[in-house]
Amino acid sequence: MDLNTIWFSLISVLFIGFFFLEGFDFGVGILHPFMSREDRKRRVTMNTIGTFWDGNEVWILTAGGAMFAAFPHWYATLFSGFYLALVLMLVALILRGVSFEFRSKDKHPAWRALWDWSFFAGSFIPALLWGVAVANLIRGVPIDEKMNYVGGFWNLLNPYALLGGLMTLSLFTYHGAIFLNLKTTNDIRDKAHKIALKLWLPAVVLVIAFVIASYLATDMFTPPGAGQIITVLIAAIALLLSGWFLKRNRSGWAFVMTGLTIAFAVVTIFIGLYPRVMVSSLNAAWSLTIYNASSTPYTLKVMSIIAAIFVPIVLIYQAWTYWTFRKRLSEDSHLEY
């Protein structure tokens, strides 16, 4: 396995970590205004991710940095072509971060409602746009022979991409509902459990619809390899089992299953792309690959040494953070109120 393939695989792992961790963050934010009308209960839902959300976002920053260093042409084409969508996503993420700090600055109901809905919007928009972006990577976008994106913003809003957006939106919301069930008590936990049960079927339907659409509208499953068949089956079985565990009040296992669904869905996508990183809808020969979009072998070698040293440290630190703040939150917990 060459360094190009290794770094393509490492970037896929970073995206798995981001979608798994930030996925439930998005879900909590989307559900936040609907969990309760009581102000203190809303603060409880917000605080379930208050110690994690910024650390979870580091995964996408690291993925972006790895793309920039290992595959600079991929980074340049992606960020120039998806510029408006990424700016909108960035504004939404900033709005979400600000809502954590500003909500408690004034007790006026209108002020807190403003930041509750800002928290919602800052979670809803990225959850939708990430699906749109990934679907466009699979389907292909207009890239010319010079690796330049030659389309516009509206090229990204095609039916297949919008279906991808709805799929990630439903899956992340479902993932977030199960996380709330794990991190809260009493009424909030019961409400989260009921919402999760209601969200399971829409998530299953949209995931199945997206897989079928991917088979019909893209070459991701052409020809279907043994690896992809296995990863799709694992993701599908895990999603079905999550509902089974939920109905038996085994929320911990349900959360593991949604995590496996997200992880193996990302693996399936990266297997379908390999060795490409962006598909050209104008000419298959103009697609960006891990070879024509990569840095020099020396750069990849140096990056590999640095990653081998610091990645385990970061993983250990984040695992320690989750262990430290593992307890459930209730209305009696100390809250920034």
N, C-alpha and C positions, 0 to 999 in steps of 0.2 A: 504494500500500500504506500503510495507516494505522499509527499507532504501536502499536495493540493487536495487530495482526497481526505487526508486527516483533518485539514482545516475546514473543509466543507462539512465533515461529520461533527467537528467541534461546534461550528456555528449552528448546526441543527440541534445540538444538545442545549445550547444557550437559548434557542427559541422554545424548546420544550420546557425549560425552566421558567422562562418568561410567561408563556401561555398557561402553564400550570399554576404558578404563584399569582401572577397578575390577573389571571382569569377569575379567581374567586374574589379578588379586590374589585374588579369591574362588576361582578355579580352583586356583591354587597352594596355598592354604590347605586346600582340600578334599582335594587329592592328597597333601599333606605327610606324613601318617602312613603312607601306603602306598608311598612312593617307596623306602624302605629301612628296615631295622631298625638300621642303623648310625647312631650318634648324630651323627657328624660329617657324614655325608651328609644327614641330616635338617636339620642347621644350614645346609648349602649351599642346600637348597631354600627354606628360610625367608629366607635372605639375598638370594635373587634379587629379592625385592620389598622388601627392607628399606630401600632408599633411595628407593622410589617410593610406597609405599602411602599414607602420610599426605598427600602431594601429590595423589594421585589422588582422595582423599576430599574435597578442596577443591571439586571439581566439583559434588558434590551439595549442599554447603553454599552454594555460589554459586547453584545452581538454587533452593534453598529461599529464599534471600534475595531472589532476583529474583521468585519467586512472591509472597512477602510484600509486596514493594514495588509490583509491577506489577498483581497480581491478588489483593488481600487477601482477598476472599471465597472464592476458590479455596483459598488457604492455610488459612483458618479452617475451612472445611468438610472439607477433606482431612485435616488434622491432628487435628481433633476426631473425625471418623468412623473414622479408621484409628489411633486413639490407642494401643490396646493392641498392635497389630501393630508400630507404629513404636517403641514403648518396647522391645519384645522385640528388634527389630532394633538399636536403640541399645545395649542391654546386650550383644548379641553383638559389635558392633563395638568396644565398650570392652574386652571380654574378649580379642578378637583383638589389639588394640593392647598390652594389658598382657602378653600372652604373648611378644611380641618382647623385652620388657625383663626379664621374670622368669625365662625359661627358663634363662638362663646363670648365674643367681645361685647355683645349687647343682648339683653333679655327680651327685647321687643319681638313679638311673634312674627311680624313682617320681615324683620331682619333675619331671623333664624329660618324662616321659610325660604327666603332668597338663597341662602347658602345650602339649605337642604336640596333645593332643585338644581343648584349649581353642582353639588356633589353628584346628583343624578346625571346631569348632562355631561359632566366630566368623565363619567364612567360609561354612559350609553354610547357616546360618539366613538371613542376608541374601540369598544367591543364590536361595533358595527363595521368600522373602517378597517380593522385588522382583517376581518373576513373578506372584505372587498379587495384589499391589497393582495392577500395570499391567493385568492381566486384568479386575479389578473396575472400573477406570476405563473400559475398553472396554465391558464388559457393562452397566454401570450399577449404581448403589447407591441405596437409598431416601433421597431428598432431597425435603424438602417445599417448599412455596411460599415459605418464608422462608429458603431456602438452608441449612437445618439437616439434618444427617444424623440420621435417625430409626431406623436399624437397630441391630443389635448386632454383637458380634465374630463370631458364628457365621454371620452373613450373608455375611461375606467368604470363608468356607471352603466355597464351592460347587464342584461338579465342574469347571466351566470354569476357575475361578480356580486350582484345584489343578493342572490340566493346564498352565496358564501357568507355575506355579511349577516344575513338573518340566521344562518347556521351558527356562526360564532356567538352572536348575540344571545341566542337561546341556550347554547351550551354553557357559556360563561355565567349566565344568570342562574341556570340550574346548579352549576358548580358552587356559586356563591350562596345559594339557599342552603345547600348541604353544609357549607362551612359555617354559616350562621347557626345552624342546628347544633354544630359541634362546640361553638364558642359562647353560647348563651344559655340561659336557664328560664324556667317557668313559662310565662305567656309568650315571650319573644321566641323561645325555642319551639314551642308548639306551633306558633304561626309560621315559623320558618319551615318546619316539617310539612305542614299542610301545603305551603307554596311549592316546596320541592316536589311533592307528589303530583301536583297539578302541572308542573313544568316538565316532568319526565317525558310524557308522550309527545308534546310539541318538539322537544329536543331530538327524540328518536326519529320522528317523521322528517324533520329538516336535515338531519345528518344523512338519512337514507336517500332523500331527494338530492342532496348535494353529491353523494357518491355516484348515483345514477347519472346525474347531469355531467359529472366529471368523465364518466365512461363514454358518454355520447358526444360531448363538446370538446374534449381535449385528447391528447395522446398519452396521458399519464398512465393509463392501463394498457398501452399498446406497445409490445405484447405484454400481457399480465405475467409478471415474474412470480416465482414461488415466494420471494421475500415479501412482496406487496400483498399477495393473497393472505399470508400469515398475519401481517400487521393489520390489515383491514378486518380480518376475523377477530383478532384479539380486541381491537377497538370496539367492534360491534358487540361482542359478547360482554365486554366490560360495561358498556353503556346499558345493556339489558339487565345485567346483574345489579347495577346501581339501583334501579327501580325495585328489584326484588329485595335487596337489603333494606331499602327505605321502608318498604311496607312491613318489614319485620323489626323496625326501629333499630337497625344496625347502621347508624349514621357514619360511624368510623369507616366501616367497610364500603359504604356507599361513596364516601369521599375518595377512598383509594381507587375505586372503580372509575369515577369520573376523571381522576388524575391519569389513570391508565388509558382511558379513551382519548384524552387530549394528547398524551405523549405518543401513542402509536398512530394517531392521526397525523401528527407532525412528521413522524418517521416515514409514513406512507407518502406524504407529499415530497419529502426530500429524496426518497428513492425514485419516485416518478420523475423528478427533475433531473437527477444525476445522469450525465456529468454537467448538465446545464445549470445555470443559476438564474437566467432570465430567458424566456422563450420569445423569439421574434415572430410576430404574426405576419410579417411581410415576406420573410424568406428564412427557412429553417437554418440555412448556412450562416445567417447573421446572428443567431442566438449566442448569448454570452455563456461561456463554459468555465469550468474551474481552471482551464489552461489558458485560454485567450484573455481572461479577465484577471489573472493572478499577478501577484508581485513576483520578484525574483526569488530563486531558490534560497539564496542567502537570507533574505528577509524572512521567509517562512521558517527557516532553521532557527534563527534568533528568536522569533516569536514562540516557537515550540519550547525552547528552553525556558523562557520567561513564564509561559503558561504552566509548565510542569512544576514550577516553584510556587507561583502565587495562587493558582486556581484552587488547590486543596485548602489553602489557608482561608480563602474567601468562603468556601463551602462549609468548613468547620465553624467559622464565625456565624454564618447565617443559621446553621443547624442549632448552635448554642442559643441564638436569639429566640428561635421558635420554642426551644425547650424551656427557656426562662419565662416566657410569656404564654405558657401552655394552658393556664387555668381559664375556666369559663368566666364570663362577665355577667353580672346581674345589675339590677337597679340599685342594689346596695353597694356595688363596687365604687371605689373612688373614681369619679369622672371629672373631666374638665367640663364643668356645667355652666 
